[in-house]
Amino acid sequence: MTNEIRASHILVKTEEEAKNIYEEIKNGKSFAQIAQEVSLCPSSKQGGDLGFFGKGLMVKPFEDAAFELKNIGDVSQPIKTQFGWHLIQLTDRN
């Protein structure tokens, strides 16, 4: 069982913006590039990289979505938290 994952995310204000970005990523645009351009999180400077984290460190909806991603490179559907709307990309597992 995986104890930690490494993920990147993009944080935006609206569901519509998150859905549009999701489509751009599915059509081949770089997740990291979009994160640098539009993400509201300070992690945008690192292309959205949050580093490795285990369960219990992120807000529940974010954590659940991140740990459900199966394959390196997979991107979640838009996820709502109290911070806004996130897209999450799985980048590694420990």
N, CA, C and O atoms as a GROMACS GRO file, in nm:
protein
  376
    1MET      N    1   0.084  -0.120   0.000
    1MET     CA    2   0.000   0.000   0.000
    1MET      C    3   0.088   0.125   0.000
    1MET      O    4   0.191   0.130   0.067
    2THR      N    5   0.046   0.224  -0.075
    2THR     CA    6   0.121   0.348  -0.085
    2THR      C    7   0.099   0.434   0.039
    2THR      O    8  -0.015   0.463   0.076
    3ASN      N    9   0.208   0.474   0.103
    3ASN     CA   10   0.199   0.559   0.221
    3ASN      C   11   0.201   0.706   0.184
    3ASN      O   12   0.135   0.789   0.248
    4GLU      N   13   0.276   0.739   0.080
    4GLU     CA   14   0.287   0.878   0.038
    4GLU      C   15   0.275   0.887  -0.114
    4GLU      O   16   0.313   0.796  -0.187
    5ILE      N   17   0.220   0.999  -0.157
    5ILE     CA   18   0.218   1.028  -0.300
    5ILE      C   19   0.279   1.166  -0.320
    5ILE      O   20   0.288   1.246  -0.228
    6ARG      N   21   0.321   1.190  -0.442
    6ARG     CA   22   0.365   1.324  -0.480
    6ARG      C   23   0.265   1.373  -0.584
    6ARG      O   24   0.231   1.301  -0.678
    7ALA      N   25   0.220   1.495  -0.565
    7ALA     CA   26   0.120   1.548  -0.656
    7ALA      C   27   0.145   1.696  -0.681
    7ALA      O   28   0.210   1.766  -0.604
    8SER      N   29   0.091   1.740  -0.792
    8SER     CA   30   0.087   1.882  -0.826
    8SER      C   31  -0.059   1.922  -0.836
    8SER      O   32  -0.146   1.838  -0.858
    9HIS      N   33  -0.084   2.050  -0.818
    9HIS     CA   34  -0.223   2.093  -0.834
    9HIS      C   35  -0.231   2.232  -0.893
    9HIS      O   36  -0.135   2.309  -0.893
   10ILE      N   37  -0.348   2.261  -0.944
   10ILE     CA   38  -0.384   2.393  -0.996
   10ILE      C   39  -0.506   2.437  -0.916
   10ILE      O   40  -0.604   2.364  -0.906
   11LEU      N   41  -0.499   2.556  -0.859
   11LEU     CA   42  -0.609   2.611  -0.779
   11LEU      C   43  -0.666   2.732  -0.850
   11LEU      O   44  -0.594   2.827  -0.882
   12VAL      N   45  -0.798   2.729  -0.875
   12VAL     CA   46  -0.868   2.841  -0.938
   12VAL      C   47  -0.996   2.870  -0.859
   12VAL      O   48  -1.036   2.793  -0.772
   13LYS      N   49  -1.060   2.982  -0.892
   13LYS     CA   50  -1.178   3.025  -0.815
   13LYS      C   51  -1.308   2.957  -0.854
   13LYS      O   52  -1.394   2.934  -0.769
   14THR      N   53  -1.324   2.923  -0.984
   14THR     CA   54  -1.455   2.875  -1.029
   14THR      C   55  -1.449   2.735  -1.090
   14THR      O   56  -1.346   2.692  -1.142
   15GLU      N   57  -1.561   2.666  -1.081
   15GLU     CA   58  -1.573   2.534  -1.142
   15GLU      C   59  -1.557   2.544  -1.293
   15GLU      O   60  -1.493   2.459  -1.355
   16GLU      N   61  -1.614   2.646  -1.352
   16GLU     CA   62  -1.605   2.663  -1.497
   16GLU      C   63  -1.459   2.676  -1.542
   16GLU      O   64  -1.418   2.614  -1.640
   17GLU      N   65  -1.381   2.756  -1.469
   17GLU     CA   66  -1.240   2.772  -1.502
   17GLU      C   67  -1.167   2.637  -1.488
   17GLU      O   68  -1.085   2.601  -1.573
   18ALA      N   69  -1.196   2.564  -1.382
   18ALA     CA   70  -1.133   2.434  -1.360
   18ALA      C   71  -1.168   2.337  -1.473
   18ALA      O   72  -1.081   2.264  -1.520
   19LYS      N   73  -1.293   2.336  -1.515
   19LYS     CA   74  -1.334   2.246  -1.624
   19LYS      C   75  -1.264   2.282  -1.755
   19LYS      O   76  -1.223   2.194  -1.830
   20ASN      N   77  -1.251   2.411  -1.782
   20ASN     CA   78  -1.183   2.455  -1.904
   20ASN      C   79  -1.036   2.413  -1.902
   20ASN      O   80  -0.982   2.367  -2.003
   21ILE      N   81  -0.972   2.428  -1.789
   21ILE     CA   82  -0.831   2.389  -1.775
   21ILE      C   83  -0.817   2.238  -1.790
   21ILE      O   84  -0.723   2.190  -1.853
   22TYR      N   85  -0.910   2.164  -1.731
   22TYR     CA   86  -0.907   2.017  -1.743
   22TYR      C   87  -0.908   1.977  -1.891
   22TYR      O   88  -0.832   1.888  -1.931
   23GLU      N   89  -0.991   2.041  -1.970
   23GLU     CA   90  -0.999   2.011  -2.113
   23GLU      C   91  -0.868   2.047  -2.183
   23GLU      O   92  -0.822   1.973  -2.270
   24GLU      N   93  -0.807   2.159  -2.146
   24GLU     CA   94  -0.679   2.198  -2.206
   24GLU      C   95  -0.572   2.092  -2.178
   24GLU      O   96  -0.495   2.056  -2.266
   25ILE      N   97  -0.570   2.042  -2.055
   25ILE     CA   98  -0.472   1.939  -2.017
   25ILE      C   99  -0.499   1.810  -2.096
   25ILE      O  100  -0.406   1.749  -2.147
   26LYS      N  101  -0.625   1.770  -2.105
   26LYS     CA  102  -0.660   1.650  -2.179
   26LYS      C  103  -0.623   1.664  -2.327
   26LYS      O  104  -0.597   1.564  -2.394
   27ASN      N  105  -0.620   1.787  -2.376
   27ASN     CA  106  -0.583   1.811  -2.516
   27ASN      C  107  -0.434   1.834  -2.534
   27ASN      O  108  -0.390   1.874  -2.642
   28GLY      N  109  -0.354   1.810  -2.428
   28GLY     CA  110  -0.210   1.810  -2.444
   28GLY      C  111  -0.132   1.926  -2.384
   28GLY      O  112  -0.009   1.925  -2.388
   29LYS      N  113  -0.200   2.026  -2.327
   29LYS     CA  114  -0.127   2.138  -2.268
   29LYS      C  115  -0.059   2.093  -2.138
   29LYS      O  116  -0.113   2.010  -2.064
   30SER      N  117   0.057   2.147  -2.111
   30SER     CA  118   0.136   2.108  -1.995
   30SER      C  119   0.070   2.150  -1.863
   30SER      O  120   0.037   2.267  -1.843
   31PHE      N  121   0.051   2.052  -1.773
   31PHE     CA  122  -0.006   2.079  -1.641
   31PHE      C  123   0.078   2.183  -1.568
   31PHE      O  124   0.024   2.280  -1.514
   32ALA      N  125   0.210   2.164  -1.567
   32ALA     CA  126   0.300   2.255  -1.496
   32ALA      C  127   0.295   2.396  -1.554
   32ALA      O  128   0.298   2.494  -1.480
   33GLN      N  129   0.287   2.405  -1.684
   33GLN     CA  130   0.281   2.536  -1.749
   33GLN      C  131   0.152   2.610  -1.709
   33GLN      O  132   0.156   2.728  -1.676
   34ILE      N  133   0.040   2.540  -1.712
   34ILE     CA  134  -0.086   2.602  -1.673
   34ILE      C  135  -0.081   2.643  -1.526
   34ILE      O  136  -0.127   2.751  -1.490
   35ALA      N  137  -0.025   2.557  -1.442
   35ALA     CA  138  -0.014   2.590  -1.300
   35ALA      C  139   0.064   2.720  -1.281
   35ALA      O  140   0.023   2.806  -1.203
   36GLN      N  141   0.175   2.734  -1.352
   36GLN     CA  142   0.255   2.855  -1.340
   36GLN      C  143   0.179   2.978  -1.387
   36GLN      O  144   0.196   3.087  -1.333
   37GLU      N  145   0.094   2.960  -1.487
   37GLU     CA  146   0.023   3.074  -1.547
   37GLU      C  147  -0.100   3.116  -1.468
   37GLU      O  148  -0.128   3.236  -1.458
   38VAL      N  149  -0.176   3.020  -1.410
   38VAL     CA  150  -0.306   3.057  -1.356
   38VAL      C  151  -0.334   3.016  -1.212
   38VAL      O  152  -0.427   3.068  -1.150
   39SER      N  153  -0.256   2.924  -1.156
   39SER     CA  154  -0.289   2.874  -1.022
   39SER      C  155  -0.276   2.983  -0.918
   39SER      O  156  -0.182   3.064  -0.922
   40LEU      N  157  -0.370   2.986  -0.824
   40LEU     CA  158  -0.372   3.084  -0.716
   40LEU      C  159  -0.287   3.042  -0.597
   40LEU      O  160  -0.270   3.120  -0.503
   41CYS      N  161  -0.234   2.921  -0.600
   41CYS     CA  162  -0.154   2.868  -0.489
   41CYS      C  163  -0.008   2.909  -0.506
   41CYS      O  164   0.041   2.916  -0.619
   42PRO      N  165   0.061   2.936  -0.395
   42PRO     CA  166   0.205   2.966  -0.406
   42PRO      C  167   0.286   2.855  -0.474
   42PRO      O  168   0.393   2.882  -0.527
   43SER      N  169   0.234   2.731  -0.473
   43SER     CA  170   0.304   2.621  -0.540
   43SER      C  171   0.311   2.642  -0.692
   43SER      O  172   0.382   2.569  -0.761
   44SER      N  173   0.238   2.740  -0.743
   44SER     CA  174   0.240   2.765  -0.888
   44SER      C  175   0.382   2.794  -0.937
   44SER      O  176   0.415   2.763  -1.052
   45LYS      N  177   0.465   2.852  -0.852
   45LYS     CA  178   0.603   2.883  -0.891
   45LYS      C  179   0.682   2.756  -0.922
   45LYS      O  180   0.779   2.761  -0.998
   46GLN      N  181   0.641   2.643  -0.865
   46GLN     CA  182   0.704   2.513  -0.892
   46GLN      C  183   0.617   2.428  -0.984
   46GLN      O  184   0.626   2.305  -0.981
   47GLY      N  185   0.536   2.491  -1.064
   47GLY     CA  186   0.449   2.417  -1.156
   47GLY      C  187   0.339   2.343  -1.084
   47GLY      O  188   0.284   2.246  -1.136
   48GLY      N  189   0.307   2.388  -0.963
   48GLY     CA  190   0.200   2.326  -0.884
   48GLY      C  191   0.247   2.214  -0.794
   48GLY      O  192   0.165   2.153  -0.724
   49ASP      N  193   0.377   2.184  -0.794
   49ASP     CA  194   0.430   2.070  -0.717
   49ASP      C  195   0.411   2.091  -0.568
   49ASP      O  196   0.453   2.192  -0.511
   50LEU      N  197   0.346   1.993  -0.504
   50LEU     CA  198   0.324   1.996  -0.359
   50LEU      C  199   0.422   1.905  -0.285
   50LEU      O  200   0.420   1.900  -0.162
   51GLY      N  201   0.506   1.834  -0.358
   51GLY     CA  202   0.598   1.740  -0.296
   51GLY      C  203   0.523   1.615  -0.250
   51GLY      O  204   0.408   1.592  -0.286
   52PHE      N  205   0.592   1.534  -0.169
   52PHE     CA  206   0.532   1.412  -0.115
   52PHE      C  207   0.447   1.445   0.007
   52PHE      O  208   0.483   1.531   0.087
   53PHE      N  209   0.335   1.374   0.021
   53PHE     CA  210   0.252   1.388   0.141
   53PHE      C  211   0.176   1.259   0.165
   53PHE      O  212   0.147   1.183   0.072
   54GLY      N  213   0.146   1.235   0.291
   54GLY     CA  214   0.069   1.118   0.330
   54GLY      C  215  -0.073   1.158   0.363
   54GLY      O  216  -0.112   1.274   0.353
   55LYS      N  217  -0.150   1.060   0.404
   55LYS     CA  218  -0.289   1.087   0.441
   55LYS      C  219  -0.293   1.168   0.571
   55LYS      O  220  -0.208   1.154   0.658
   56GLY      N  221  -0.395   1.253   0.580
   56GLY     CA  222  -0.413   1.334   0.699
   56GLY      C  223  -0.348   1.471   0.692
   56GLY      O  224  -0.357   1.548   0.788
   57LEU      N  225  -0.282   1.502   0.582
   57LEU     CA  226  -0.212   1.631   0.570
   57LEU      C  227  -0.285   1.733   0.484
   57LEU      O  228  -0.258   1.852   0.493
   58MET      N  229  -0.375   1.688   0.400
   58MET     CA  230  -0.449   1.777   0.311
   58MET      C  231  -0.597   1.773   0.350
   58MET      O  232  -0.642   1.680   0.418
   59VAL      N  233  -0.672   1.875   0.306
   59VAL     CA  234  -0.816   1.873   0.334
   59VAL      C  235  -0.876   1.749   0.269
   59VAL      O  236  -0.830   1.704   0.164
   60LYS      N  237  -0.979   1.694   0.331
   60LYS     CA  238  -1.034   1.563   0.295
   60LYS      C  239  -1.071   1.547   0.147
   60LYS      O  240  -1.030   1.450   0.085
   61PRO      N  241  -1.149   1.640   0.088
   61PRO     CA  242  -1.185   1.619  -0.054
   61PRO      C  243  -1.061   1.615  -0.145
   61PRO      O  244  -1.056   1.537  -0.240
   62PHE      N  245  -0.963   1.698  -0.115
   62PHE     CA  246  -0.839   1.700  -0.193
   62PHE      C  247  -0.763   1.569  -0.175
   62PHE      O  248  -0.721   1.507  -0.273
   63GLU      N  249  -0.747   1.528  -0.051
   63GLU     CA  250  -0.675   1.404  -0.020
   63GLU      C  251  -0.742   1.284  -0.088
   63GLU      O  252  -0.675   1.203  -0.151
   64ASP      N  253  -0.873   1.274  -0.074
   64ASP     CA  254  -0.945   1.161  -0.134
   64ASP      C  255  -0.921   1.154  -0.285
   64ASP      O  256  -0.892   1.048  -0.339
   65ALA      N  257  -0.933   1.269  -0.352
   65ALA     CA  258  -0.914   1.272  -0.497
   65ALA      C  259  -0.770   1.238  -0.535
   65ALA      O  260  -0.746   1.164  -0.630
   66ALA      N  261  -0.674   1.291  -0.460
   66ALA     CA  262  -0.533   1.267  -0.491
   66ALA      C  263  -0.498   1.119  -0.476
   66ALA      O  264  -0.429   1.063  -0.562
   67PHE      N  265  -0.544   1.057  -0.369
   67PHE     CA  266  -0.510   0.917  -0.345
   67PHE      C  267  -0.588   0.820  -0.433
   67PHE      O  268  -0.551   0.703  -0.443
   68GLU      N  269  -0.696   0.867  -0.496
   68GLU     CA  270  -0.770   0.782  -0.589
   68GLU      C  271  -0.704   0.774  -0.727
   68GLU      O  272  -0.733   0.682  -0.804
   69LEU      N  273  -0.615   0.867  -0.759
   69LEU     CA  274  -0.546   0.864  -0.888
   69LEU      C  275  -0.459   0.739  -0.894
   69LEU      O  276  -0.384   0.711  -0.801
   70LYS      N  277  -0.469   0.666  -1.003
   70LYS     CA  278  -0.404   0.535  -1.014
   70LYS      C  279  -0.264   0.541  -1.073
   70LYS      O  280  -0.171   0.480  -1.021
   71ASN      N  281  -0.249   0.616  -1.183
   71ASN     CA  282  -0.125   0.612  -1.260
   71ASN      C  283  -0.052   0.746  -1.256
   71ASN      O  284  -0.115   0.852  -1.252
   72ILE      N  285   0.080   0.739  -1.256
   72ILE     CA  286   0.161   0.861  -1.262
   72ILE      C  287   0.118   0.938  -1.387
   72ILE      O  288   0.110   0.882  -1.496
   73GLY      N  289   0.091   1.067  -1.369
   73GLY     CA  290   0.046   1.151  -1.480
   73GLY      C  291  -0.104   1.170  -1.488
   73GLY      O  292  -0.151   1.260  -1.557
   74ASP      N  293  -0.180   1.086  -1.416
   74ASP     CA  294  -0.326   1.102  -1.416
   74ASP      C  295  -0.365   1.236  -1.355
   74ASP      O  296  -0.298   1.286  -1.264
   75VAL      N  297  -0.473   1.294  -1.407
   75VAL     CA  298  -0.524   1.422  -1.360
   75VAL      C  299  -0.669   1.403  -1.314
   75VAL      O  300  -0.749   1.340  -1.382
   76SER      N  301  -0.700   1.459  -1.198
   76SER     CA  302  -0.835   1.447  -1.142
   76SER      C  303  -0.933   1.538  -1.216
   76SER      O  304  -0.894   1.634  -1.283
   77GLN      N  305  -1.059   1.506  -1.204
   77GLN     CA  306  -1.165   1.598  -1.240
   77GLN      C  307  -1.157   1.715  -1.140
   77GLN      O  308  -1.091   1.702  -1.037
   78PRO      N  309  -1.221   1.828  -1.167
   78PRO     CA  310  -1.219   1.939  -1.071
   78PRO      C  311  -1.276   1.897  -0.934
   78PRO      O  312  -1.379   1.830  -0.926
   79ILE      N  313  -1.206   1.938  -0.829
   79ILE     CA  314  -1.242   1.906  -0.691
   79ILE      C  315  -1.263   2.036  -0.616
   79ILE      O  316  -1.180   2.126  -0.623
   80LYS      N  317  -1.374   2.047  -0.543
   80LYS     CA  318  -1.402   2.169  -0.466
   80LYS      C  319  -1.360   2.150  -0.321
   80LYS      O  320  -1.390   2.049  -0.257
   81THR      N  321  -1.288   2.250  -0.270
   81THR     CA  322  -1.256   2.258  -0.127
   81THR      C  323  -1.290   2.400  -0.082
   81THR      O  324  -1.336   2.482  -0.161
   82GLN      N  325  -1.266   2.428   0.046
   82GLN     CA  326  -1.291   2.563   0.096
   82GLN      C  327  -1.196   2.666   0.034
   82GLN      O  328  -1.219   2.786   0.048
   83PHE      N  329  -1.091   2.620  -0.034
   83PHE     CA  330  -0.994   2.712  -0.095
   83PHE      C  331  -1.030   2.749  -0.238
   83PHE      O  332  -0.982   2.850  -0.290
   84GLY      N  333  -1.115   2.668  -0.301
   84GLY     CA  334  -1.152   2.690  -0.440
   84GLY      C  335  -1.162   2.558  -0.513
   84GLY      O  336  -1.196   2.456  -0.454
   85TRP      N  337  -1.132   2.561  -0.642
   85TRP     CA  338  -1.141   2.443  -0.728
   85TRP      C  339  -1.001   2.398  -0.766
   85TRP      O  340  -0.918   2.478  -0.808
   86HIS      N  341  -0.976   2.268  -0.753
   86HIS     CA  342  -0.844   2.211  -0.778
   86HIS      C  343  -0.849   2.109  -0.892
   86HIS      O  344  -0.948   2.040  -0.912
   87LEU      N  345  -0.739   2.104  -0.965
   87LEU     CA  346  -0.708   1.990  -1.051
   87LEU      C  347  -0.580   1.933  -0.993
   87LEU      O  348  -0.488   2.007  -0.960
   88ILE      N  349  -0.575   1.802  -0.980
   88ILE     CA  350  -0.463   1.736  -0.916
   88ILE      C  351  -0.399   1.638  -1.014
   88ILE      O  352  -0.468   1.563  -1.083
   89GLN      N  353  -0.267   1.641  -1.020
   89GLN     CA  354  -0.194   1.546  -1.106
   89GLN      C  355  -0.102   1.463  -1.016
   89GLN      O  356  -0.023   1.516  -0.939
   90LEU      N  357  -0.115   1.331  -1.028
   90LEU     CA  358  -0.028   1.239  -0.956
   90LEU      C  359   0.108   1.237  -1.027
   90LEU      O  360   0.114   1.213  -1.147
   91THR      N  361   0.216   1.262  -0.952
   91THR     CA  362   0.348   1.268  -1.015
   91THR      C  363   0.444   1.161  -0.965
   91THR      O  364   0.544   1.133  -1.032
   92ASP      N  365   0.417   1.099  -0.849
   92ASP     CA  366   0.505   0.993  -0.799
   92ASP      C  367   0.439   0.924  -0.680
   92ASP      O  368   0.342   0.974  -0.622
   93ARG      N  369   0.493   0.807  -0.644
   93ARG     CA  370   0.448   0.732  -0.526
   93ARG      C  371   0.569   0.686  -0.448
   93ARG      O  372   0.674   0.658  -0.505
   94ASN      N  373   0.553   0.678  -0.317
   94ASN     CA  374   0.657   0.619  -0.230
   94ASN      C  375   0.609   0.487  -0.180
   94ASN      O  376   0.680   0.420  -0.105
   0.00000   0.00000   0.00000
